[in-house]
Amino acid sequence: MDSENILLSQFKYAPFSKIKTVDYKPAILEAVELAKEEIKEIVSSKEVPTFKNTIEALEFSGEKLYRVTSIFFNINSAETNEEIQKIAQEISPVLSEFKNDVILNKDLFKRIKDVFSTKETLDLTKEQSTLLDKKYKVFTRNGANLPDEKQDELREIDKQLSKLKLKFGENVLAETNRYELQITDESRLDGLPESFKDEARSVAKSKDKEGWIFTLEYPSYIPFMKYAEDRELRKELALAFGSRGFHNDELDNQDNVLQIAKLRYKRAKLLGFESHAHFVLEERMAETPEKVDSFLNEMLEKAKPAAEREFKELEDFAKELDNIDQLQKWDSAYYAEKLKQKLFNLDDEKLKPYFKLENVIDGVFTIAGKLYGLNFEEVNNIDKYHPDVKTFEVTNEFGEDVALFYADFHPRPGKRDGAWMTIYKQQYVKDGKNERPHISIVCNFTKPTEKEPSLLTFNEVTTLFHEFGHALHGMLANTTYPSLSGANVYWDFVELPSQVLENWCYEKESLQLFAKHYKTGEAIPQEYIEKIKESANFLEGIATLRQLSFGMLDLSWHGIDPTPIDDVKEHEVEAFKATKLYPEVDSNCMSTAFSHIFQGGYAAGYYSYKWAEVLDADTFEYFTEHGIFSKDIADKFRENILSRGGTEHPMELYKRFRGKEPKPDALLRRAGLISK
């Protein structure tokens, strides 16, 4: 063991500032060897296999490997560089190989099988029973029963997939970073808010360039598309954004998309499944692709007439305002914002002064305190991987340690776009000690400028609440086993805690806690709160159709045999047919930058956002019936959902919380797609 390698020492908190990039690979390789030894110890035991010496021992093996890889892959997402990306490409096949070594270890599987076959005679808790089922399924679902030659084939597929997914993500990041729109003529910036122009000027200054620079990072791209009056510039930016990974050059992702989809299918067939979606959905609330397809089409039936009405309204408005004959994709955000201002006299520029980042953070903390008795104290003695990162100690009403919370809010070149929650240390109970989790949220919000602090758009406010909802799921975990803790739940259940928390952004009682003008301290005016509430369903049909289109595209790649597909764009156009509103743009392709499904964990699972909306609308309706800060309902939600992780089937947990199964009616009512 390399005694100089900080990652191989015992540490309570991730020692970011002491880690050298060269430490990662040797530390991971060493941690793999340690984990192998732990597996060897389980397998070579002369004792009769029991839950404790086999299932529990396997669950707690590889702890060092988990800690080191969680640090490495989180850094690869939030603060990467070429060297880290190169290491990721080198170690991913090693980790894939190790995972397969474990799952395809015949002696280990025999011990697990022996314990599983005596399950009915064992006096197991519900959580232990779930863990046993899960461990057994992980092995059977990933090739433990395959003959040797098929297992070798599976290993090769997994190795290829791990590298392809990384390459896909690297290409999207590189494409995002290499594009910039430099404007030196200020007249072309008409319509853009001053604060946004200041930020673009700061970007140009930081690059020693003249004028203003706009990029494809969300805090730059989205406001530009929403406010820029120059239609040609909107078009240029939209075409750049929509063509990422689709340029037939060294960063092209078309072949990666085809290879990933085909290898996933091949893997599923090898394991006895009809498609990758059939494989994935066996372990989801939705259960089958047929059910997902039925769910998406049921929602489409309700949403499409509303979407078409809204689109016609938007078209007529653009024609009346600017004589636009054909509405294009680069017009959608611009005219939607104009129409919203006309109908509600409300826009982000009016709201942003009331949503200073620090105030919104305080607000979400206050709400978590009122609901779950949590306290957040910022601390400066915890190591960080970047100066932007904030760290907080989280305690409960009794002063007991609940979690360590990291928050990283602003974009930078080494950080992928979007927003996510991640974990540096899971919660679990071992040797009588309840180990508390280390949770992080990563976002890409507008940076403060020389003139203004970081002021959030309302959409960014809901994003912060969303990710914080995921964080609460991790922080309030209270289970015995790490693999069943926090957000380790069925993928179509994982979005419930995040999406439900967004509802508090629309309520007067919660907005008054934190929406205060950053200069005067005055509370957000009542009329603005009413308008936020009124406009919540603005163009909801179009928004729903958009979400459904992504779920359908995902299923089109993963719910079929993709072997005959040789043209990514052609396939995508066909998949979007039922949800199409805007004219097709030949030079754009969504699949080549659809990181959720080709790099992240949402393959055959993108529908889960809409699925979880059904759960979240039903949940929040329960809160509103008793008061949005009802301690009774919050306690029930914490006890049955947030703290229980994946210890039971999610529908059982949900029914225990709600008293019944969810129905889509609450969501359709909230979206204004059916009458209340």
N, C-alpha and C positions, 0 to 999 in steps of 0.2 A: 504493500500500500504506500502510495506517495504521501508522506507525512506533511509535505508542503501544500498539498491540494486542499484548500479550505472546504471544498464540497464533500470531501471524504471524512471530515471531522464531525463531531456532534455539534449541532447548532439548533437553537430554539427558533430563531427567525432567519429567513433567507439572507445570507451575508453578501448582498449584492456588491458593495463597494470593494470587497476583498477578493471577488472572483475575477480571475484573468480568463480571457476567452480561451486560451490554451488549456485551461483546467477542465473544460466541459467534457471533451471526448474521453480522456483517460478516466475521469470520475465515473462517467456512464458505463464504460467498459468494465471498470472495477466493480461497480454496483451490480452489473449483470452477473458477474462471477459470484458475488456474495449471494445474490438471489438464487443462483443455480445450486450453491451449497445448501441453502435452506430447503430447496426442493428435494435435493439428494437425501437430506436428513429425514424428511417425511417418508420418502419412498423406501429407504433402507431400514426403517424401523421394524423391529421383530415383533412389536406389539400388534395385537389384533386391531384392524382399523376402527377408529371411533370418531365421533363428531369432533372431539377435542384434538386428538392427535393427527387428524387428517384435514377435515374441513376448516376448522378454526386455525390450525397451523398454516394451511395454505393461504387463508385470508390475510394473515398478518405477515406473510413472507414478502420479501421485496420492498420493505418499507423505505430503505435507503434509496433504492432505484426510483421509487415514486417521487420522493422529495427532490432528487437531483433532476429528473426529467421534467417535473412540473416547473421548476425554475427555468430550465433551458428552453422548453417549448413556449413558455409564456414570454420570455425575452425575445424569442424568434418572432413572436407576433407583435410585441410592443416596442422593441428597441433593437431591431435586427441590423445586420450589415452583411457584406459579402462573405466574410469569414464565418460568421455564425450560420449563414445559409449553407455554406459548403459543409460545415460540420453536420448540419441537419440531414443533408443528403447522404453523408457517410454513415451516420448512426441509425437512421431510420430502418434500413434493411437489417441491421444488427438487432434492433429492438423487435422487429417483425419476426426475425428468426428465433429470438428468445421466447417470444409469446407462443410461437408454434411449437418450440421444443417442450414447453410446459403442456400445452393443450394436446399435443400428440404423444405425450409420454405414457406409454401403455401401462407401466407399473403404477404410475400415479392414478391413472383413470380407473384401474382395477380396484384400488383402495377406495376411491370415491364411489364407485359402483357398489362395492360391498356395503358401505355405510348407507347409500341410497336405498339398497334393497331391503334394509332392516328398518327403514324410516318409521313404519307404523309401530314398531316396538319401542322406539326411542321416546323418551319424555322430553320433547323439544318445545321451546317457546315458539310463538308465531314467527319471531324474527329469525331464530335458528332454522326453523323449517323453510322459510323463504331463502335463506342463505344456501341451505343444502340443495334446494331445487335449482337455484341460480347456478351454483358451481357445476352441478350435473349437466344442466342445459348448455352452459358455456362450452363444455367438452363435446357433448353430442352434436351441438349445432355448428361446431367448428372442426369437425373431421375426426374425432377420436375413434369413431367406428369404421372409418375408411380403411381399405387395404393399403399396404405400404406405398405402392406406386402412386396411388391417388393422393396420399398424404404428401408425397414429394411434390406433386403437381400443385397442391394447395399452397405449400410453402413458397413455391416460385411465384405464384399469382400474388400472394400477400406481399412479397418483397417488391415486386414490380409496382403494385398499387401504392405502397408507402412512398416510393420515389416519385411516381407520377403525380400524386396529390400535392406533394411538396413543390414540385416543379410548376404545377398549375398556379399555386398561390404566389410563388416567386415572380412568375410572369405577370400576374395581375398587379402586384405591387410595383414592379419595374415599369409597367405601362403607365400606371397612375403617376409615378414619380417623374417620368421623362417628359410628360406633356406640360407645357405652360402657355398661357395666352397673355402676351405682353401688349398693353395698350399705352400709347404715348399721347394720343389725342383725347383730351378729357371730354369732349363733346360726345364721344361714343359711349360714355358711361352714364348717359342720361337715365334717370329712373333708379339708379343704385343709391341706397342709403349712404350718408356720409361716413357712418361708422364702418361700413363694409369697405368703402373706398380707402379709408385709413388703413385697414388691415391689409388690403392689396398693395398699398403703397409701402407698408412695412416689409412685406414679402419681397417687393422689388429692391428696396434698400438693402435688405439682408443678402441679396444676391449681386449687389453693386450694379443694379440696372436702373434705367430710367422708367418713369411712369408708374404703371400699376400692373401687378402680375396676378392672374387667376389660375387656379389649378383644378385638378379633378378630385381633390379631397372634398369630402362632403361640406364642411363649413364654408368652402369657397364656391363649389359647384352649385349647391342648392339655392343660395340667395341670388346668385347670378341668373339662374334660370327663372327665378321668381320675379325679379325686378328689372332686369336689363331691357330697355326699350328697343335696343338695336337687334332686330330679328336675325340679321346675318350672323352676329356674334353669338347669339343664343344657339343658332343652328351649328356653328363651328364647334362650340363647346359640347353640345349634345352629341354630335357625330363622333367627337373624340372619346367621350365617355362611353358611348354605346358600342364602340368598335374595339374596346380593349381586348387584346388576345385574338384579334381577327384581322391581322394585317399580312398574313403569309410571310412573316419574317421570323427572326430568332425568338421572338416573344409570343409567337402564335400558339394558341391553345386548342385549335381544332383537333389535331391528332391526339392531344392529351385527353380531351373530352371523349372521343371515340374509343380510345384504349381503356380509359377508366370504366366507361359504361359496359364495354364488352368483357373486360376482365371480371367485373362484378357479376355479370350474368353467368359467365363461365364458372365462377366460384360457387354461385347459388346452385347451378345445375349439378355440379360435383357433389354438393351436399344434399341433393335430392329435392331441391325446391324449383318451382316453375320459373321464378325470376328473382332478381335481387330484392324487389319489393315484397315478394312472398316471404323471403328469408327474414327481412327486417321487421315486417309487420306482425310476424308471429309473436314478437315480444313488444307489442304496442297495444294500447287500448283499442285501436281501430281493428286490429287482428288480421285483416286481409286487404289486398289492393281493391277488390270488388267493393268492400265497404267504404274505402276512401273515395273511390270513384263515384259511388252513389251519394256520399256526403257532399263532395265537391259539386256534383251536378244538381243536387237539391238546392244548395246555396246559390248556384248559378241561375237556376230557374227563378228564384226570388229576387236576385240582384240585377239580372240583365235588363229587364224592362226599365228599372229605375236608372241604371247606368246609361241606357240609350236615351232616355228623357233628358238626363243631366248633360249628356254629350251634345245633344241638339241645342239645349239652352246655352251651352258654352260656345258652340259654333255660331249661333245667332248673335250672341253678345260680341264675339270677335269681329263678325261681319259689320255689325252696327257701329262698333267703336273704331275699328281700323280698316274696314273693308277687306278683311281676310276671307278669301273664297274657300280655301281648304285648310282646315286646322291640322297642324303637324305636331309631332311629339314634342318639338322644342317650343311649342306654343302653350302646352297644357298648363304648366305651373304658372306662367305669366298671366294668362287670361283667367285662370282659376283664382289667382290672388286679386286681380282687378275686380272680378265679379263678387268675390267675398267682401271686398271693401265697399262695393256699391250696395250689397244687400245688408251687410252688418256694420258698415263703417268701422271696421276693425282690421288691423294688420299687425304684422310682427313688430314693425317699427314703433307702434303705439304701446305694444305690450312689453317689448324687451327691457325698457328701463325698470320695470317691476320685477324682472327676473335676473338679477345679478347672481352669478354662479354661487357665490358664498351664501347668499340668502336662501337659494333653492336647496343647497346642501343642508343648511340649518333646518329648513322646512321639512325635508324628508326625514331628518333625524328626529325632529319634534313629533312628527306623525308616528314614526316607529316607537317613540317613547309613549305616546298616548295609547297606542294599540297594544304594544307588547312589553312596556316597562323598560325599554332599553335606553342607555345613556352612552353618548359618544364624546370622547375627549381626544382632541388632537395631540399627538405626541411627536417629538422631534428626535427621539433617541433610537428610532427604529431605522435600520438600513434601507435605502431606496435605490432603485436602478436608474432613476432620473430625477433631477431637481423638481420637475413638475408634480411628482407623485406626493400625495398627502397620506399620512398614516394616522389611524385612530384606534384607541383602545375602547372596546365595547364591553359594558358591564350591565347587569340587570338591576332591578329595584333594590336588591339586597347587597349590591356592591360586588357581586361575584363576577369573575371573568367569563365573558361570553365568547368573544372572538377578537382577532386582530383584523382591521379593515384597511385595505389599501385603495386609493382612488387616483386614477390617472386620466385627466380630462382633455388634454389638448393634442392636436395633430402635430406630427413631425415626420421627417422623411423615412425614418426606420420603423414606422408604425403602420400596420395595415389599417384600412379604413373600417368604418362601422363602429359598433359598440358591443362589448361582451362582458360577461362575468367569468372569473376564473378562480382557481383554488391553488394555494401553495401548500396547504396542509389540511387534510380532512379531519373531521371530528370523529372520534371513536372512543370506546372504553377499553382499556387494557390494564391488567394487573390492578383493578379496582380504581384506576384513575381515569377521569373523563377528560380526554385530550381535546382542547378547544381548537376550532378551525382558524386558518388564516385565509381570508377571502379578499378578492380584488375585483373592482370594476374598471374597465378601460373604455374610454369614450373619445370622440373627436369633436369637441366643442370649440366655438370661436374663441380665439386667444384674446387676452386683454391687449389694448393698444396704448400708445403714449397718452391718448386723450381719455380713454374709457376703460373700465374694468371689463371682464368677460360677461357680456349680457346675452342671455339665452333666448332663442326663439321659443315659441310655445311647444313646437315639435321637439326641440332639444330638452325642454323641461320634462315632457312625457318620456323621452328616451332615458333620462337620468332616473326617473321613477321606475321605469321598466327594469333597468339593470339592477337597481337597488332592490327591487322585488326578488330577483334571482339571488342577490347577496343575502337577503333575509332568510331565504330557503337554506343557504349554506350556514349562516351564522347561528340560526336557531335549531340546527340539527341536534338531535339527542338520541342517538342509536348506539348500539354496541359495536357494529362492524362498519369499517370505512366504506366498503363497496355498496352499502345500503344507506349511506348517510347523505343528508342534504339533498342536492340536486341529482343524485344517482337514482333517478326514477325513470319510468317509461317516458320516451321522448315526447309523446303527445300529451304528457301531463306536466312536463317541466316548465312550460310557459304559463301555467296557471298563476303561480305566485308573482311572476313579473307583470303579466298583463292585468291582473286584478288591481295592482297598486296604481296603475295609470289612472284609474277612475277617480282617485283623490285629487288629481290635477284639475278636475272640472267642478269641484264642489266648493261653495262659498266658505263653509266652515274650515276647510283646509287651506284654501288660497289666502284667507285673511291671516293665516299664521306666518306666511313667508313672502307673499307678493307685495313688496314695499319698494317705493321708488328709490333708486340707488343714490339720488342726490338729496331729496327732501325727506325721505323716510315715510312719506304718506302711503297709506294702505291703497291697494289697487281699488279704483272706483267700482262701486256696485254695478254701474252700467256695463263696465268691461266684463265683470264676472258673468252677468246675464248674457252678454254677447258671446263669450267663450262657450257657455252652455248651449246657447241657441245654434252656434255655428259648428257644434261638435259633429253633427250629421251632414255638414255641407259636402256635397259630391260623394256621399258615402257609397252610393251604388257603383261609381267609377272606382273608388278605392277598393271596394270588395271584389269587383271584377279583376282588378290588378293582382290582388293577393291570390285569387282563385287561379289566375293564369299561371302564376309561378308554381303553384301546387300541381297543376296539370302538366306543365313542362317537366317538372321533376318526375312525375309518374310516367310520362311518355319515354323518359330515358331508362327508368328502372323497373317499370311494371310489365315490360315486354322483352322479347328477344331482340336486342339491338344489333345483332350480327349483320343484317343486310344494310344497315345505315352506313352510307359513305359520304353524305353531305350534311354537315351539322346545321347549316342555315336552312336548308330545305326541310329538314326534320322539324326544326323549331317553328317555322312558318305554319306547318301543318298542325303542330301541337297548340298553337295560339289561335287557330281559326275560330273556335267557339267564343272566344273572349275578345276578339279584335275590335277596336274602335278607330284607331288612327291608321293612316296609310303606312304600308310597309316601307322600311328604310333598308335598301339593299346592302349598304356598307356596314350596318349594325348587326350585332349578334349578342344575345344575352348569355347564352350557354357558356361562351368562352370566358366570361368573367363572373359566372354564377358560383362564387366561392362557397356559399352555404352548402351546396350539394356536391361540388367536385373537390372541395378541399376540407370543408368542415364536416359536421356530423349529421347534416340534414338530408342525406340521400334517402329517397323514399319516405321522407319525413317532413317536407316543407308544408304539407297540409296541416301540420300540427299547430301552426299559428292560429289558423281559423278554428280548428277543433278546440284549442284551449280558450278561444274567445267565447265559445258556447259555455264553457265551464266558468270563465271569469264573469260573464254577464249574469249568469245564474247566481254566482257567489255574491256579487256586489248587490244584486237585487235583495238578497238575504240581509246584507248589511243595512241597506237603505230602509228596509222594513223596521229595523230596530235602532237606527241611528248609525251614521258612518264611523263614529268612534265608540260603538257599543263594545264594552269590555267583554261581555258575555259571548258575542259572536267572534270577536278577536281571539278570545281564549280557545274557543272551539276550533277556529282555523289554525291556530298555532299548535294545539294539541293533536289534531287529526291530520293536518296537512304538512305544516312547516317543520315540525319536529320529527315526523315519522319517516321522512325520506322514502326509500323504496322497500320498507319492511313488510308491506302487504300490497296486494293488488290495488292500484289507484282507485278503481271504482268502489271498492270496499271502504277505503279511507274517505272518499268523497261522500258516499251515502251516510257514513257515520257523522260526518260534519254537517251535511245538509238535510239528512233525513229522507232523501229520495234521489233518484237518478236525475241528471240534468237534461233539460230539453232545450232545443234551439230558440224557443219562443222569446226568452229574455233578450237574447242577442238581436233577433230580428226586430223586436220592439225598440231596443236601444238604438239600432241603426236606422230606425224609421222606415224599415222595409215592410213591416206590417203595422196595423193600427194598434194603439196601446189598449 
